[in-house]
């Protein structure tokens, strides 16, 4: 029983540290402006980018876009950013006009995307597995609740152990005082 409780306590500590580490990594990379992260919400780029995968974007100049780049952009009237592959990018009157298409889509997007020549565009740098996206998505939705739930659990495990085993918890590295017993006469 003690091994089980110790394992649960270690898992709770590991989960809490993971929550803190992932939140810190996302906050630092996003705050630096060198990267952006997002969880893929649609299947238009499957199987290259499955729904739920975590996408890491790096900034690039619109003039650097090439056929085959996967970029994120906003469309008028659409809430979520679109992440699609560049089919073509041509310079026209000081602008870059991009034709894009999702890998899962049979045809190119109906609307082209226009960028100013020096405008910053977010290009896919790395795609992390779906389970990473799920963790990040859950952290965004429930991270605080998860952390606040794990902390009391970690603090309560020694008490729970005492209640279940009926034995007081012995801390390592501390000697216990044993009451002196009278010597037999």
N, C-alpha and C positions, 0 to 999 in steps of 0.2 A: 504494500500500500504506500509505503514511504517513497519507493522508487517511482511509482506512478505520479504521486504528488510532486516530487522533485522534477520529473519530466515535464509535467504540466507547467510548473513554475518557470522552467528553462524555456519552454516554448513560448510562454507569455512574454518573457523578457526579450526573446529573439524577435517576436512579432512586433513588440513596441519599438525596438531598435530599428527594425526594417521600416516601420511607418515613419519614424523620424528621419532615417537616412534617405528614403525615397522623396519625402516632402522637401528635405533640404536640397537634394540634388536638382529636383525640378525647379525649386525657387531660385537657386543659384544660376542654373543655366538660362532660365527665362529672364532673370533680372539682368544678366550680363549683356543681353542683346545679341550674343553670339549664336544662340540657338533658340528655337521654339519647339515645344512639344504639343502633340495633340493625339487623341485617340480617334482612330478611323471609325466613322459612324455609318458609312454606306458600303455597299458591295461593288461599287463601280470600278474599283481597282483590283478586285480579286482575280486571280489568286496571289498576285504580286504583293498586295497589301490587304490582308483579310480584315473583315469587320472586327473591331476590338483591338487591333494591333496598335502599338504606340509608335507614332511617327516622330522622328527628330528632324527638324528643318534647320538649314543654315541659310543666311542671307546671301544673295548674289545680285549682281546688276542685271537688269532686263536685257542689256546688250550682250550679256554672256550666255543667254539661253540658247540651247541647241536641241535639235531633234532627239527625242528619247529621254530628255530630262523630265523628272516628275516634280511638279510645282503645286503650290497652294495659292489660290486666288479667290477673290470675292466677286460674286455676280450680283448685279442689281436685283433686288427683290428676293434674294435667297439669304436665309439666316446663317446657315453653316458655310464655312469656307469650302471650296471645291478643291480636291486634290486629283489632278489628271496628268497624263503624259503629254508632252509637247510633240505634236505631229509635224508642225512647221512653225518657224519664227522668221518673219521678214521685217526689214526696216522700211518704213513708209513715212515720209514727211516728219522725220525726227521722232517717230514712235516705233515701238516694236509691236507688231500684230501677231498674236499667237493663235494657232488652231490647235485645240487640245482634244483628247479623248480618254475616257476611262478604259483600262485594259479589258474590262468585262463588257464594254459596250460595243455593238457591232458597227456603229458609225461614229464619225467625228461629232463633237459638240456643235449644236446649231449656231451658237453665238461665238464669235471670236473674242479674244481678250486683248485689250490694248494697254500697253505700259509706256510711260515716258522712257526715253533711252537710258537715263541714269537711275530710274526708279528701282528700289529694292524689291526683289521677288524672293519668296521663301521656297528653296529647292529641297527636296527630300534628301537628307544626308544618310539616314539609317532607319530601318524598320525593325522594331523590337517585337518579340512574340506576343501573341494574344494575351497570355497570362500576365505579362507585364502591363499591358494596357488595362486589363481587368483590375489589377491591383491599384494602378494610378487612378482609374475611374472610380473605384470604391473609395480611395483615399479622398478624392475630391468631393465625393458625396457623403462619406461617413468617416473620414479620417479622424476628425476630432472625437467623434463618439467612440470609435475603436480605441483610440489612445486613452480616453477617459474611462473606458470600460476595462481595459487591460491593467491599468495602474492599480485600481482597487483590488482586482483579482490577485495581482502579485503580492500586494500587501496583506491580503486576507489568507493566502495559502498556508502560512504557518499556523494560523488559528484554526483553519479547517482541518489541518493535519492533526492537531491536538484533539479536536472534537471527535474525529473519526477513530484515532488510535487510542485515545484515553491516556496517552503519555505526553508529558511535557516535552517540548522540543529542546534538544541539547545542541547548543551552538558549538561549533568546532573552535578550537584554540582558546577556549575559556575553561578554566578549572572550576569545578563546582565545590562549594564548601560542604563538607560532610560534617554533620553535628558530632561532636565527641560523645562517645558512649562511655559510661563509667566502667572502670576496670573491675572484673569479677573479684570478689573477696574470698 
